Amino acid sequence: MSSEFHPITAFPFEGVGHTGEFLPCAADAEWCSSRPILNPACMRRVRMSFRHRRIPAVLVAALRHTRIDFASPARRLGLEPGFRELATEVQIEKWLALIAPSLPSEFGLMLGAQVRAESLGLIGLAARFSQNLADALRRLAQLTLLGDELRILRDERETALVIHSGGDVPFARKKADAIAASVLAIAQQLTGSRVAPAMVAFAFPPPDTIRYRDQYRATFGHPVLFDERITVMVFANTDLEKLVIGASPELAETFARHAAEDPIGLRLPDDVVTAVRAALRVHMFESTPLFSELALLMGVSESQLRARCHENEVRYPALVEEVRRERALLLLRHSPTYTNAEIASLVGTTDEPFRIALRRWLGLSPDEARRALRP
C-alpha cells in the first residue's frame, strides 16, 4: 500500500448527535506513514451535552465487582446510592472524578469487556441486528460511550477506529480503555468469534503494573503501542465483513430510525404524542421512566409536559403500553436469539409482567407468540 495521502471515506453518521467531520492533520503524517488510513486522524470535539441520564447499569455492576466505596461520593453530589434517579452529565463527570483514584488501573479494560450492544440503547440494538460488523460499528460510531467520541476512518484495506478520551482528566485513560475493550466485546458478541485488531495504539504511557500490562495483552491479543499521538484501533476490512449472528435488516433500520427521532434537546413539537413516544423508545430499557423523569429527559418541565398531554388528551400509561408492545412484538418476531427475560428487560419491565402483558395483547404465552409471529 502506498504511504502517500489518499482520500479517506468516513462512514456517514445517521441521526444522533455527531457531525461525522474529520480534519486533515499534517502533523500526524509522519507517525502514520506506515498506515495511510490514519493520515486525517485529527478530529474536532463535538459540543458536550448536559442532558440528564441514568448512570449506565454496566458501570455500576463493574464498580460493585471492585468492592470500592462508590456510594459515598454519590451522596456528596446528591445522587442516591442505587443510581436509579436521573443525574446530569456534570454530576456523573464529578462522581467519576471522585472515585477514579480508588479504581484499579485496569478497571477500564474490565468494564469494557462486560459491555453488550443492548446496554447502549437504541443504537446498540440497531448495531445488534446489522448485517455485518462494519455496519454495526458504523452505527455505534453515532454514540458517545462514557462521554467519549468514537470515529471511523476507512480505506480499501483497513478501517481505523479513532478514540478521543476527553483530555487530561483523572479517568481519561480508563475511559479510553473501556471504549477499546467494549468494541472487541461487542464484536465478539455480534459475530460469535474473536475479532483481533491489526494494531492498537494508546495516547498514554505504558501500564504501571504487571497486572495492568497483562490485562492489555489478554484484552487485545497482542502487544499494544503506548505514548502515541492518538488512541486508535485498526482492523482489516475482511474481519469487519463478518456477518452478525441473527442479523435483521428490518430491525436494524427500525431501531436506527427510532434513535433518529429522539426529541431530547429540541423544543417540544406540536405533536406531543410523537414526542413522548420517541422519548420512550429511547429511554425504556431495563426500567420505564416515570413521567417526571421523562420530562427531564426531554428537556422540558414536568408541568409543561403534563399540560401539553392534557390539552391533547394523551395518557402516559397508554403510550408506555403502546411502545412496549411495539418493541416486544418486533423482537419476538425477528430475534429468536433473545430469551423472554432479555426481551422483557429491553421493553422496560421484568419477566412475569411481560408474560401478563403478552396474554393481554395476544392471548398467548411468549413461546406461543414467537411461533405465531415468526415470518
Sequence and secondary structure as in RCSB ss.txt:
>XXXX:A:sequence
MSSEFHPITAFPFEGVGHTGEFLPCAADAEWCSSRPILNPACMRRVRMSFRHRRIPAVLVAALRHTRIDFASPAR
RLGLEPGFRELATEVQIEKWLALIAPSLPSEFGLMLGAQVRAESLGLIGLAARFSQNLADALRRLAQLTLLGDEL
RILRDERETALVIHSGGDVPFARKKADAIAASVLAIAQQLTGSRVAPAMVAFAFPPPDTIRYRDQYRATFGHPVL
FDERITVMVFANTDLEKLVIGASPELAETFARHAAEDPIGLRLPDDVVTAVRAALRVHMFESTPLFSELALLMGV
SESQLRARCHENEVRYPALVEEVRRERALLLLRHSPTYTNAEIASLVGTTDEPFRIALRRWLGLSPDEARRALRP
>XXXX:A:secstr
   S    B     SSS     B  GGGTTTTTT GGGTT B         EE   HHHHHHHHHHT   HHHHH
HTT  TT  S EEHHHHHHHHHHHGGGS TTHHHHHHHH  GGGGHHHHHHHHT SBHHHHHHHHTTS STT EE
EEEE SSEEEEEEE  SS TTHHHHHHHHHHHHHHHHHHHHSS    SEEE SS   SSHHHHHHHHHHHSS  B
 S SSEEEEEEHHHHT B TT  HHHHHHHHHHHHT  TTS   S HHHHHHHHHHHH SSS   HHHHHHHHTS
 HHHHHHHHHHTT  HHHHHHHHHHHHHHHHHHH TTS HHHHHHHTTS HHHHHHHHHHHHS  HHHHHHHH  
